[in-house]
Amino acid sequence: MRLITCSKNTILSPLSSWALMFIKQLRTTIKNNVNSTKQFVDKISKQNIEENEHLASLDVTDLYTNVPKTRAIDIAINRIGQSEMFCESNLTKTDMK
């Protein structure tokens, strides 16, 4: 998960920063999550590739255009609703959504 909003000097900047706190906590619960290029390079450099295997790198264009937004939001809200930070807050899933 990552935040995909313009969050610099906009009216939604504080809201984006607030939502990012929840997303950052969720990142720690996702197996094989990569948060930066450095982390990716560190992980990939430790992989052993056999002679009959190939490593491919894909530059995906318009990756999110076919994702149903409502379903994606519901999945994210359900995951956030299970987080420790959310459970300790006074928020409801409706508030978050």
N, C-alpha and C positions, 0 to 999 in steps of 0.2 A: 504494500500500500504506500502510496505517496500522495501528497497534496498537489492537486493540479489546479491552481488558481493564480491569478495575478495578485500577489499579496504585498507589493511594495507601494507604499504611499497611496493607497486607495481607501475608500470608505469601508471596505471589508477587511482591511489589514488586521485589525485586532481580532476579528472573528476567525480569520484564516490561521493566525498564530495560536489562538486558543484551540482550534480543532487539531492543529498539528501536534499539540501535547498528547492527545489521545492516540493519534496515529503513530507517533514515535514509540509509545508504550506497546502498541500492538505489533510493531516491527520485531520486537524482542521475542514474540511468541510464534513467529513464522519461521519454519525450518528453511534453511538455505536462502535466507533473505540477504540481499546485497544492498548496502546503503551508499556506497561510493565507488568511484573508479578504482581507487587504491585498494579497497577491500576486494573488489572483483579480481584485480591483478594478483593480489596475494592468494586468493582461493584458486584461481585458474593455474597459477604457476606450480601448485602442489599436485595437480592432476597428472596421472600417468596415462599416456595415450599409446596404445599398442600400434604396431606397424600397420595393421589392417584397419585401423580406426582413423577418423578425420575429425578435426575441430572446425566448426563453421560459425561464422559471425554474421548475424543478419541485422540489417538496418530496416526496421519496420516503419513504414509510413502509414499514417492514419490508423494507428493501433487501436485507438479507443472509439472509432466512429461506429463500429458495429456492436458495441456493448450496450445492452438495454440499461438505460440510466436508472430507471426505477428499481430494477433488480439489483444493480450494483450498489445503490444506496441502501437497500434493505439488507444486503449481505454485510456491508460495512457497519451499519447500525447494530446489527445482531452481534458482530464481533466486538465492537466497542462496548456494547451492553454487557459483555462478559469480562471486561477488563477490570482490574483491581481499582484503577483510578476512577472509572465510571461508577463502580459499586460504592465507592467511598464518597461520591458526590451526592448532591440532592437532586440530580437531574433524572428525567425520565427519558426513555427512548424517543418519545415524541418531541421533547425539548431538543434533543440532539439532532433529530431529523429536521 
